[in-house]
Amino acid sequence: MPFSPFHLVPGSNDKGLVLLADHARRDLPEEYGSLGLPPQQFERHIAYDIGVEPLTRKLAEMLDVPAVLGGFSRLLIDPNRGEDDPTLIMRLSDGAVIPGNNPMPDAEHQKRVTDFYRPYHAAVSAMIDRVAGASGKAPLVISIHSFTAFWKTAPRPWHAGILWDSDPRAVVPLIAALQADPQLVVGDNEPYDGALRNDTMFKHCIVPGLAHALIEVRQDLIADEAGVEEWADRLAPILDAINADPDIHVIRQYGSRTGPLEEV
């Protein structure tokens, strides 16, 4: 697959549901080589969200809805950060020094924003607009991520976590449906807090008032085809049921725990 800042997965635009996968891929443009890193670093979570691309593609297929996949490694620039976030381009990530990011001249920083970050977000905006136009309603947006089974040496107990800021519409039924399985440990804003100013959900959902949720699945559970199939089979009917709720498709402002939206 040739390099692109984003990849589009086809689906029916009239269903009012958009899937996103910010960290789907670990690709780098040829001009950047490997950013000075050995190949094994691109097998780690620092380069991409393991299992997310096949899971998102499978969900898009099962639900017959479109998806937007980030086309570049988060080591190049992280699409799930604000442009002013100091972690937008990492110099050090989980113990790995990234030579190609040290130093980071202002001109190169801006080039990555212009060439990779903004085209991805433009593709997300365009997809949301297409689905809104085709469905005649505000889309539900679901973002798929994955997290490591351990933080440092501490095991993470959650099988999945739902991240969110202040809009509960998609989150409450999603958590409830997952928690209905007694075998699952489901995190509510675990292992991360979903209130991150100017991240993908903030830009595309919180500010315009679209219902949304960010799903984090533990990486060891979706690291192979069987795990992807299991989680797609689990999530698809839940997302389909949430998407069928008319209230999900109403534009409604809930604000943000990060501060007033008027300051954006």
C-alpha positions in Angstrom: 0.0 0.0 0.0 1.6 3.3 -1.0 2.2 5.9 1.7 -0.6 8.3 2.4 -1.4 10.5 5.5 -4.7 8.7 5.6 -6.5 5.6 4.2 -10.3 5.5 3.6 -12.3 2.3 4.2 -15.5 2.3 2.2 -19.0 1.8 3.7 -22.5 3.2 3.5 -22.5 6.9 4.3 -26.2 6.9 5.0 -26.0 5.0 8.3 -24.8 7.9 10.3 -21.7 6.2 11.8 -18.0 7.0 11.2 -15.1 4.9 12.5 -11.7 6.4 13.1 -8.3 4.9 13.9 -5.7 7.6 14.5 -2.8 5.2 15.2 -3.7 2.4 12.8 -0.4 2.3 10.9 3.3 2.5 11.5 4.3 3.8 8.0 6.9 6.5 7.3 7.5 8.4 4.1 10.6 7.2 2.3 12.4 10.5 3.0 12.4 9.8 6.7 13.8 6.3 6.6 13.3 4.7 10.0 13.9 7.9 11.9 17.1 6.3 13.0 15.4 3.5 14.9 16.0 -0.2 14.6 13.2 -2.3 13.0 12.1 -3.9 16.3 11.0 -0.5 17.6 8.3 -0.5 14.9 6.9 -3.7 16.4 6.1 -1.8 19.6 3.2 0.3 20.7 5.4 3.4 20.4 5.0 3.2 16.6 1.3 2.4 16.3 -1.7 0.8 18.0 -1.3 -2.9 17.6 -4.4 -4.7 16.3 -6.3 -1.5 15.6 -6.2 -1.5 11.8 -7.6 -5.0 11.3 -10.2 -4.4 14.1 -11.4 -1.2 12.5 -11.5 -2.7 9.0 -13.5 -5.7 10.3 -16.0 -3.4 12.2 -16.4 -1.3 9.1 -17.1 -4.4 7.0 -19.6 -5.9 9.6 -21.4 -2.6 10.1 -21.1 -1.4 6.5 -19.9 2.0 7.5 -16.9 4.0 6.4 -13.6 4.5 8.4 -10.6 6.8 8.3 -7.3 5.3 9.2 -4.2 7.3 10.1 -1.6 6.5 7.5 1.6 7.4 9.4 3.4 6.2 12.5 2.8 8.2 15.7 6.6 8.5 15.9 6.5 10.9 12.9 3.8 13.0 14.5 0.8 12.1 16.7 -2.6 12.8 15.1 -4.3 12.4 18.4 -2.8 15.5 19.9 -3.4 19.2 19.6 -1.0 21.2 17.4 0.2 23.0 20.5 0.7 19.8 22.6 4.3 19.2 23.6 3.9 15.5 22.9 2.9 16.1 19.3 6.3 15.0 18.1 8.0 12.7 20.6 11.8 12.9 21.1 11.7 10.0 23.7 9.0 7.4 23.8 8.8 4.7 26.4 12.6 4.5 26.8 13.4 4.8 23.1 15.2 7.9 21.9 14.1 8.8 18.4 17.2 10.1 16.5 15.2 11.5 13.6 13.3 13.7 16.0 16.4 15.1 17.8 16.8 17.9 17.2 13.5 19.2 15.8 13.9 22.4 13.9 10.8 24.6 13.7 10.7 24.3 9.9 10.6 20.5 10.1 8.0 20.6 12.9 5.8 22.7 10.7 6.4 20.5 7.7 5.1 17.5 9.5 2.0 19.4 10.7 1.3 20.6 7.1 2.2 17.4 5.2 0.8 14.7 7.5 -1.2 15.9 10.5 -3.5 18.3 8.8 -4.3 16.1 5.8 -5.4 13.4 8.2 -7.7 15.7 10.1 -9.0 17.2 6.8 -9.9 13.6 5.8 -11.7 13.0 9.1 -13.7 16.3 8.7 -14.6 15.5 5.1 -15.8 12.0 6.0 -18.0 13.3 8.9 -19.4 15.9 6.5 -20.2 13.2 3.8 -21.9 11.0 6.3 -23.9 13.9 7.7 -25.0 14.8 4.2 -25.9 11.3 3.2 -27.7 10.4 6.4 -29.3 13.7 7.0 -28.3 13.6 10.7 -25.4 14.3 13.0 -23.0 11.2 12.8 -22.0 9.1 15.7 -18.2 8.9 15.7 -16.3 6.0 17.3 -12.5 6.1 17.6 -10.6 2.8 18.0 -7.3 2.5 19.9 -5.3 -0.1 21.8 -3.2 -0.1 24.9 -0.4 -2.2 26.3 -1.1 -5.0 28.8 1.6 -3.6 31.2 2.6 -0.1 32.2 6.3 -0.4 33.1 6.0 -3.6 35.1 2.5 -3.2 36.4 -0.2 -5.3 34.7 -3.3 -3.5 33.5 -6.4 -5.4 34.5 -8.8 -3.9 31.9 -9.7 -5.8 28.8 -11.1 -2.6 27.3 -11.5 1.0 28.4 -14.0 3.7 27.2 -12.5 7.2 27.1 -14.6 10.3 27.2 -14.9 13.8 28.3 -18.4 15.1 29.1 -20.9 13.7 26.5 -22.3 10.5 28.0 -24.7 9.6 25.1 -22.7 6.9 23.5 -20.5 6.1 26.4 -23.0 5.0 29.0 -24.7 2.3 26.9 -21.3 1.2 25.5 -19.8 0.7 29.0 -23.1 -1.0 30.2 -23.1 -3.4 27.2 -19.5 -4.4 27.7 -19.9 -4.8 31.5 -22.8 -7.1 30.9 -20.2 -9.8 30.1 -19.0 -10.9 33.6 -15.7 -12.1 32.0 -14.7 -8.5 31.0 -13.0 -5.8 33.1 -14.1 -2.5 31.5 -12.4 0.8 32.3 -14.3 4.0 32.6 -11.7 6.6 31.5 -9.1 3.9 32.1 -6.2 3.4 31.4 -6.3 7.0 30.3 -8.5 10.0 30.8 -10.5 10.9 27.7 -10.5 14.7 28.4 -7.5 15.8 26.2 -7.9 19.3 24.8 -7.6 19.5 21.0 -7.2 15.8 20.4 -9.2 14.1 17.7 -12.4 13.7 19.7 -12.2 17.2 20.9 -11.7 18.7 17.4 -14.2 16.7 15.5 -16.9 15.8 18.1 -16.8 17.8 21.3 -16.6 21.2 19.7 -19.3 20.6 17.0 -21.5 18.6 19.5 -21.4 15.1 17.9 -22.0 12.0 20.0 -18.8 9.9 20.3 -16.7 7.5 22.2 -13.1 6.3 22.2 -12.7 2.6 22.6 -9.3 1.2 23.9 -8.8 -2.6 23.6 -5.9 -4.2 25.3 -3.3 -5.0 22.6 -2.7 -8.7 23.5 -6.4 -9.4 23.0 -6.3 -8.2 19.4 -2.8 -9.1 18.4 -3.9 -11.9 16.1 -6.8 -12.7 13.7 -8.8 -14.7 16.3 -8.7 -11.9 18.8 -9.7 -9.3 16.1 -12.7 -11.5 15.2 -13.7 -12.0 18.8 -13.7 -8.2 19.5 -15.3 -7.3 16.2 -18.1 -9.8 17.0 -18.5 -8.3 20.4 -18.4 -4.6 19.5 -20.4 -4.6 16.2 -23.8 -5.3 17.6 -23.3 -2.9 20.5 -22.3 -0.1 18.2 -25.2 -0.9 15.8 -27.7 -0.7 18.7 -26.2 2.6 20.0 -26.3 4.0 16.5 -30.0 3.2 16.2 -30.9 5.6 19.1 -32.2 8.8 17.6 -30.8 10.9 20.4 -27.3 9.9 19.3 -27.8 11.8 16.1 -28.7 15.2 17.6 -26.1 18.0 17.8 -25.8 18.8 21.5 -23.1 20.6 23.4 -21.8 19.1 26.6 -18.7 21.2 27.0 -15.3 19.9 28.1 -13.6 19.2 31.4 -10.5 20.8 29.9 -12.1 24.3 29.8 -14.5 26.5 28.0 -15.1 25.7 24.3 -15.3 29.4 23.6 -11.5 29.6 24.1 -10.9 27.2 21.2 
